[in-house]
C-alpha cells in the first residue's frame, strides 16, 4: 500500500482460480476529504504518459490544470476527461521554453508534474528545448508559494520519430 497525506492506494493480486493470468491487479483508491481542494498542474497531457497521469490524478480525486501548446488540443482532452469536467482546467502555453511561461499558469496549484517534451523530428535539436522547458517550469514553480512538490518525468518515446503521427490526440488504453 502506498500512502500520502492526500490519498492511499492499495494494489493487490486478483486470485481468480479460473484465470491463469497472474498479472491482474486491482487498484483501490481512498480519498482524504481535504483532497478536493488540491490542484495538480500537468504538462504533456496530450501524450500517452501525460494522459495516464491525468486520469490517475482525477481518479484519486485531484483537480487538474492542464497546459496545452495549441488551443485545438483542448477539445480532445475535454472528450477524454469528460467524466471529470468539473475538475479539469486548461491553460494555453504556446512556448514552454520561454522564461516565465508558467508564472501565471501555476497559480493555485500545489503539485506540478512536468511530462511535456518536444517530439523527435529528424535533424532537430531535442535537448535544448527539453532543458529550457524544464528550466522554465522549475523557475516558475519557485515563484509560487502554494507549490509543494514538482515531479519531472521523461520518456524514451520522445527520442523516437513517429513519422506521420503526432496529431495531438490523446491515446487511451488500459494496462
C-alpha positions as CSV (number, residue, x, y, z in Angstrom):
1,X,0.0,0.0,0.0
2,X,1.3,3.5,-0.9
3,X,0.1,6.3,1.3
4,X,0.5,10.1,1.2
5,X,-1.2,13.0,3.0
6,X,-3.7,13.1,0.3
7,X,-4.7,9.5,-0.6
8,X,-3.8,5.9,-0.3
9,X,-3.5,3.3,-3.0
10,X,-4.0,-0.4,-2.5
11,X,-2.6,-2.7,-5.1
12,X,-3.5,-6.4,-4.7
13,X,-3.4,-9.5,-6.8
14,X,-6.6,-10.9,-8.3
15,X,-6.7,-14.5,-7.2
16,X,-9.3,-15.8,-9.6
17,X,-8.8,-19.6,-9.9
18,X,-10.4,-19.6,-13.3
19,X,-7.8,-17.3,-14.7
20,X,-4.2,-18.4,-15.3
21,X,-3.1,-14.8,-15.8
22,X,-1.3,-13.7,-12.6
23,X,-0.8,-10.2,-13.9
24,X,-4.3,-9.0,-13.0
25,X,-4.2,-6.3,-10.4
26,X,-6.9,-4.5,-8.5
27,X,-6.3,-0.9,-7.6
28,X,-8.5,0.8,-4.9
29,X,-8.3,4.5,-4.2
30,X,-9.4,6.1,-0.9
31,X,-9.5,9.9,-0.7
32,X,-8.7,12.3,2.0
33,X,-11.7,14.6,2.3
34,X,-9.4,17.7,2.0
35,X,-8.0,16.5,-1.3
36,X,-10.8,18.1,-3.4
37,X,-9.0,21.4,-2.7
38,X,-5.7,20.2,-4.1
39,X,-4.7,21.0,-7.7
40,X,-2.2,19.3,-9.8
41,X,-0.7,21.2,-12.8
42,X,0.3,18.7,-15.6
43,X,2.2,19.4,-18.8
44,X,2.1,16.9,-21.7
45,X,-1.4,15.6,-21.1
46,X,-1.9,15.1,-24.8
47,X,0.7,12.4,-24.8
48,X,0.3,8.8,-23.6
49,X,2.1,9.2,-20.3
50,X,0.6,12.6,-19.5
51,X,-2.9,11.3,-20.3
52,X,-2.4,8.4,-17.9
53,X,-1.1,10.6,-15.2
54,X,-4.1,12.9,-15.7
55,X,-6.5,10.0,-15.5
56,X,-4.8,8.7,-12.4
57,X,-4.9,12.1,-10.7
58,X,-8.6,12.6,-11.5
59,X,-9.5,9.1,-10.2
60,X,-7.6,9.9,-7.0
61,X,-9.8,13.0,-6.5
62,X,-7.5,15.8,-7.5
63,X,-8.4,18.8,-9.6
64,X,-6.1,19.2,-12.6
65,X,-4.9,22.1,-14.6
66,X,-3.5,21.0,-18.0
67,X,-1.2,23.1,-20.1
68,X,-1.5,22.8,-23.9
69,X,0.6,24.3,-26.7
70,X,-2.3,24.6,-29.2
71,X,-5.9,25.6,-28.5
72,X,-7.0,22.8,-30.8
73,X,-5.7,20.2,-28.3
74,X,-8.3,21.3,-25.7
75,X,-11.3,19.6,-27.4
76,X,-9.7,16.1,-27.4
77,X,-8.7,16.5,-23.8
78,X,-12.2,17.6,-22.9
79,X,-13.6,14.4,-24.5
80,X,-11.1,12.2,-22.9
81,X,-11.7,13.5,-19.4
82,X,-15.4,14.4,-19.8
83,X,-16.5,12.4,-16.7
84,X,-14.4,14.8,-14.6
85,X,-15.0,18.0,-16.5
86,X,-15.8,20.0,-13.3
87,X,-12.2,19.3,-12.1
88,X,-10.3,20.0,-15.3
89,X,-9.0,23.4,-16.3
90,X,-6.9,24.3,-19.4
91,X,-4.1,26.8,-19.8
92,X,-2.6,27.7,-23.2
93,X,1.2,27.9,-23.2
94,X,2.4,28.0,-26.8
95,X,6.1,28.1,-26.0
96,X,7.1,26.3,-22.8
97,X,10.8,27.3,-23.3
98,X,10.2,31.0,-22.6
99,X,11.3,32.2,-19.2
100,X,8.2,32.9,-17.1
101,X,5.9,31.0,-19.4
102,X,4.4,29.2,-16.4
103,X,4.3,32.1,-13.9
104,X,0.6,32.7,-14.1
105,X,-0.5,29.2,-15.0
106,X,0.9,27.6,-11.8
107,X,-1.0,30.0,-9.5
108,X,-3.3,27.9,-7.2
109,X,-1.6,24.6,-7.9
110,X,0.0,22.6,-5.1
111,X,1.7,20.0,-7.3
112,X,3.4,20.1,-10.7
113,X,4.0,17.1,-12.9
114,X,6.1,18.0,-16.0
115,X,5.8,15.5,-18.8
116,X,5.9,17.7,-21.9
117,X,8.8,17.4,-24.2
118,X,9.4,18.1,-27.9
119,X,8.8,15.1,-30.2
120,X,11.7,13.8,-32.2
121,X,11.9,15.3,-35.7
122,X,14.9,14.2,-37.8
123,X,17.6,16.8,-37.8
124,X,16.1,18.9,-35.0
125,X,17.8,19.5,-31.6
126,X,15.7,17.9,-28.8
127,X,17.9,18.5,-25.8
128,X,17.9,22.3,-25.8
129,X,14.1,22.8,-25.9
130,X,13.7,19.9,-23.4
131,X,16.1,21.6,-21.0
132,X,14.7,25.1,-21.5
133,X,11.1,23.8,-21.0
134,X,12.0,22.0,-17.8
135,X,14.0,25.0,-16.5
136,X,11.0,27.3,-17.3
137,X,8.7,25.1,-15.2
138,X,11.1,24.9,-12.3
139,X,11.8,28.6,-12.3
140,X,8.1,29.4,-12.3
141,X,7.4,26.9,-9.5
142,X,10.0,28.6,-7.3
143,X,7.9,31.8,-7.6
144,X,4.6,30.2,-6.5
145,X,4.3,29.7,-2.7
146,X,1.5,27.2,-3.0
147,X,3.7,24.6,-4.9
148,X,4.6,21.8,-2.5
149,X,6.0,19.2,-5.0
150,X,7.4,19.1,-8.5
151,X,7.8,15.9,-10.5
152,X,9.9,15.9,-13.7
153,X,9.5,12.9,-15.9
154,X,10.6,11.8,-19.4
155,X,10.1,9.0,-21.9
156,X,12.4,7.4,-24.4
157,X,9.5,7.7,-26.8
158,X,10.3,11.4,-27.1
159,X,13.5,10.4,-28.9
160,X,11.8,8.1,-31.5
161,X,10.5,9.7,-34.7
162,X,6.8,9.0,-35.1
163,X,6.5,9.5,-38.8
164,X,3.1,10.9,-39.8
165,X,1.6,10.6,-36.3
166,X,1.6,13.2,-33.6
167,X,-1.6,15.0,-34.4
168,X,-2.2,16.0,-30.8
169,X,-4.9,13.4,-30.0
170,X,-5.0,11.7,-26.6
171,X,-4.1,8.0,-26.5
172,X,-6.4,6.0,-24.3
173,X,-5.6,2.5,-23.2
174,X,-5.5,0.1,-20.3
175,X,-2.6,-1.6,-18.7
